[in-house]
């Protein structure tokens, strides 16, 4: 994503693992995109809250969510606040290996993803599509 940004573009990344992001930083540097990436090593909800306070609502064009599934709804809401009208949020793993379609499967992550799929489907703030690519990617465009 960072390589597709304009020269003045910025990709904000949230993670809690210094070990894995150290590896990522080596490759970002090698690819010549390190200067376009702003890494926040903290719980994502703290980072998103800070971005809302700092950059403000409507300051982002795109958000990609691929984190702990039980908090997806909270990430979705925070990212929706950060997105400008017409901005897009994409959420990975929304089919969860098919588990979300199995009414007999009930664990914290599956139930959270199942509920969020239904919420986004009915959310009048967005136009959304669940794509059956990989493990399912929900793409939602923020309405006016």
HURAVEN-V735207 format. One record per residue. N is the residue number from 1. PSI is psi in degrees with one decimal (NA if undefined). Layout:
n=N psi=PSI
n=N psi=PSI
This chain:
n=1 psi=-42.1
n=2 psi=-34.4
n=3 psi=-19.5
n=4 psi=-8.0
n=5 psi=152.6
n=6 psi=166.6
n=7 psi=-35.5
n=8 psi=6.5
n=9 psi=160.4
n=10 psi=138.6
n=11 psi=121.7
n=12 psi=124.2
n=13 psi=135.7
n=14 psi=131.9
n=15 psi=163.4
n=16 psi=-3.0
n=17 psi=109.1
n=18 psi=-36.1
n=19 psi=-50.9
n=20 psi=-35.5
n=21 psi=-26.9
n=22 psi=-41.3
n=23 psi=-46.3
n=24 psi=-43.1
n=25 psi=-37.9
n=26 psi=-42.6
n=27 psi=-35.2
n=28 psi=-42.1
n=29 psi=-45.9
n=30 psi=-36.3
n=31 psi=-6.8
n=32 psi=25.1
n=33 psi=4.1
n=34 psi=-38.3
n=35 psi=-14.4
n=36 psi=-4.1
n=37 psi=127.8
n=38 psi=105.5
n=39 psi=131.9
n=40 psi=113.3
n=41 psi=90.4
n=42 psi=164.0
n=43 psi=136.0
n=44 psi=-39.0
n=45 psi=-35.6
n=46 psi=-44.4
n=47 psi=-47.2
n=48 psi=-40.2
n=49 psi=-42.1
n=50 psi=-38.8
n=51 psi=-38.2
n=52 psi=-41.1
n=53 psi=-36.7
n=54 psi=-65.4
n=55 psi=-30.4
n=56 psi=165.0
n=57 psi=146.4
n=58 psi=18.3
n=59 psi=-4.1
n=60 psi=149.6
n=61 psi=-29.8
n=62 psi=145.5
n=63 psi=140.4
n=64 psi=124.6
n=65 psi=121.7
n=66 psi=83.5
n=67 psi=-154.5
n=68 psi=122.8
n=69 psi=-33.9
n=70 psi=-18.5
n=71 psi=7.5
n=72 psi=-41.4
n=73 psi=-44.2
n=74 psi=-39.6
n=75 psi=-42.3
n=76 psi=-48.0
n=77 psi=-44.2
n=78 psi=-42.9
n=79 psi=-37.5
n=80 psi=-38.2
n=81 psi=-39.3
n=82 psi=-26.2
n=83 psi=141.6
n=84 psi=164.4
n=85 psi=131.7
n=86 psi=-8.1
n=87 psi=162.2
n=88 psi=137.5
n=89 psi=133.3
n=90 psi=135.7
n=91 psi=123.3
n=92 psi=158.1
n=93 psi=30.3
n=94 psi=-9.7
n=95 psi=-19.7
n=96 psi=51.6
n=97 psi=21.8
n=98 psi=-6.8
n=99 psi=-33.6
n=100 psi=-22.2
n=101 psi=-5.7
n=102 psi=108.0
n=103 psi=-12.3
n=104 psi=-8.9
n=105 psi=120.4
n=106 psi=98.9
n=107 psi=169.9
n=108 psi=-48.6
n=109 psi=-46.4
n=110 psi=-46.4
n=111 psi=-38.2
n=112 psi=-44.1
n=113 psi=-40.2
n=114 psi=-45.4
n=115 psi=-39.8
n=116 psi=-37.5
n=117 psi=-47.0
n=118 psi=-40.9
n=119 psi=-48.1
n=120 psi=-38.7
n=121 psi=-39.2
n=122 psi=0.2
n=123 psi=112.7
n=124 psi=-8.0
n=125 psi=-11.3
n=126 psi=159.0
n=127 psi=126.7
n=128 psi=156.6
n=129 psi=128.9
n=130 psi=113.1
n=131 psi=134.4
n=132 psi=50.1
n=133 psi=132.4
n=134 psi=-122.5
n=135 psi=19.1
n=136 psi=122.1
n=137 psi=118.5
n=138 psi=128.0
n=139 psi=126.0
n=140 psi=129.1
n=141 psi=129.0
n=142 psi=126.8
n=143 psi=168.1
n=144 psi=NA
